[in-house]
Each structure stands twice: as structure tokens, then as C-alpha cells.
């Protein structure tokens, strides 16, 4: 059978199946179907097939047995348990809650002090998923949720947020149980609030008053920040807050004060500057004393005269 006859047979079969009802639900008569067949028969095989598909008569059934549904159920032994499905749902909720907290806390940076409780909840859920301990019904979700596919979506999502938490050094400002901020962090925040309150009080008008009256609180804040930086007890929130405060003090208010450590630096520098002078002066005085000790008395005979006397005696 030729290609043309095959195409004609296919189109005829389609019209015999779908001829009674059109795409809009209007009944078609036998004569209408015949006319359509004559029009399509006069076309080429490729055009006939295209016309049949585009025709309002050719409407595939919605509930066809050949439906390509990728969401169809798999066998029960391949699907995750209800316990793992619930854990995955909880993980998604807490993941979204933590991300929604991070976005408004990005500027000024408050990702540690505002979002630590949400991160603690997310970490707890992930630990339950990745744990080797069996859940209800002796079910472990580690393999089914973390290692069942190449992409490992749950692991990848949590790793990105964990990396962000680590780069922020939030563990230095939060207690181990994720219940509150550390005492050092709370004390720094209180000192920072005192400094900013002083800035707000004297920022109107002449900034000379601000530089004079807020000098002590700002110095205390700098000393506290230096000790926390040395002891590794600060996070990104404290670092960003201190940078903004210093910018206000120096750039916006044009204030400055000599640091206390400049005095010993100047003293040591002066000593090092005069050290070569002291060295050469001491060397010169010491050499003069040596010269004085080597001078012979005026009555002492010379070596030549002593040799003449010795020759005469011989």
C-alpha cells in the first residue's frame, strides 16, 4: 500500500471515530464529514495529515489511556514512607521561614540576631532526616531523602544555608542551644545603643558638641569591639554595626580623637631613633679612654737608645 493510501486510510479512520461530534460539541452530519474527506483527499499526504490534526473534528480524549502523566504513582516499595514525607514537608516549611527572615535582615546585617531561632529549627529537622536512627515503623529517611538521586536536593539546599551561617560566624554570638544571644553580644548591643543614643542627641547643629560629649562612650565601644575581635567572640552583625558606627563618627560627624596606644608608639620610635647616636657616642668615649692608657711617660727612654746601650755593653 502506498504512502498516499496510508494517509487516506488514517484520515478516514479519524473521521469515522470523531465524526459524530465536533470540537465545540455541535453534531456533524454525514454529508459534512464526506465534504471534509473530499477536501483532505485532494491534498498531499503531508498536508492531509496536518489538516486532520488541526481540524476541529480531531480532538483527543482527555482521559486517554495513553496520557503522559509524570506524576503517576510508583510501586509502594519505591515511594517514601509517610514519616519521611512529613519530615520533608516540615523541612520545606522551616526552610522557607528561614529564607524569608534572611532577606530583610541583609541590610543592615542582622542575620544572626534575628534569624537564629529559625535556623535552629531548620538544623534540627535536617538532623532528623540525616540521622541513622530509625523512626516510627523502623524507617530511616537518610537514604530516601538525601541519597536517592544524583542532585540530592535536600542536602544541597541545606548546605547552602549552612555555609552562609558559617561565613557569618553566627555561632560566636548565639548560644549552643539556639535559645538566645550570648552575654558578650548582649553587652555589645547595649553599649552600641548608648553610643547611637548620644549621636542622636547631639547630631543637630554643631557637631563639636557631639564629638566632645560622645567621646567617652564611643571610646568604650571601640575598646569592647577590640577585645571581642581578639577573643573571637563576634559575628557579622557586630562587625557590620561597628563599621557603620565608625563611618558615622568619622565621615558624617567628622570627629576624631588620638588613640591611647599612640603614646607608647611615639616613645618607642623616639628611642629607636636616638639609639644609633647613643651607640656611636659611647663608642667614641670608650676609644678615647683606651688612647689615654697607651700614652708613655716623657722620661721613658726610646727603644733605639736602649739598643745602643746594649751594644756598648756587649
Buried (B, 14 or more C-beta within 10 A) or exposed (E): EEEEEEBBEBBBEBBEEBBEEBEEEEEBEEEBBEEBBEEBEEBEBEEBBEBBEEBEBBEEEEEEEEEEEEEEEEEEEEEBBEBBBBBBEBBEEBBEBBBEBBEEBEEEBBBBBBBBBBBBBBBEBBEBBBEEEEBEEEEBBBEBBBEBEEEBEBBEBBEEBBEBBEEBBBBBBBBEEBEEBBEBBEEBBEBBEBBBEBBEEBBEEEBEEBBEEBBEBBBEBBEBBEEBEEEEBBBBBBBBBBEBBBEBBEEEBEBEEEEEEEEEEEEEEEEEEEEEEEEEEEEEEEEEEEEEEEEEEEEEEEEEEEEEEEEEEE
